Amino acid sequence: MRSMEYSVIVHKAEEGDFWVEVAALPGCYSQGQTVEETLQNAREAIALYLEALREEGRDIPKDEDVVFEVAVTA
């Protein structure tokens, strides 16, 4: 197996915890009480998602997204 990187978006939940989505892997989400825990849980969710794709004989998506922060005056 090779190492792959995926962009994730971490969101603050209303309850105070965090949740994360993986843009290149539709339906791949995770959550945690801290950002660090959320990212660790995301790693596990991504690994399981990719394992399921392999078992189904499907292609592994590459992450071709680029994330930027854009400043605006409001």
N, C-alpha and C positions, 0 to 999 in steps of 0.2 A: 504494500500500500504506500501511497505517497501522501505527503503533507499538503493540505489545501487550506486556503484562507477564504473566509466569507465575511462580508460586511454585515454588521448587525446594528439595529436601531434600538436603543434602550429608552424606554418610556417610564415616567413616574406614574404609578397607579394612584388612583384617588385615595386608596386606603393607606398610602405611604410606602408601600413596597414598590418593586420595579417589575417590568415585563419587557421582553425582548422579542423582536421579529427578525427573521432572516430573509431579506428581500429576494435573494436568488432561489430560495427554497419555499415555494408557496405552502402555507399551512404549518411551517416550522416556527413554533413559538416556545418560550419558556418564561419562567418567572423566578423571583427570589426576594429575600428581605433586604439585601444590600446589592450594590452594583457588582461587587466581586462575586457574590453568590449567584447572581443572575447570569453573569458571563460564564461561570463554571457550568451552570445548568444548561446554558445555550450550547456549550461545547458538547455536552452529553446528548442533547437533543439533535444536534447536527450529525453527530456520529451515528445515532440510531436511524435518522432519516436516510443518510447515505447507505447504511447497511441494508435498509429495506429496499432502496432502489436497486442495489446490487443483486439482492435475492430475487427481485422481479425481473432482472436482466435489462433494466432501463439504464439510460445514459446518466452519468453524474454531471449535473449542471456546473458550469464554471461561473464564478462571480465576476461579472464584468462591470458591475456598478461602481461608480466613484462617488464618494460622499464629500460634499463641501458644505461649509457654513457660509451663509450669505447675510451680510449686514444690511439693514435698511433703517431709515429714519421714519419713525411712526409718530 
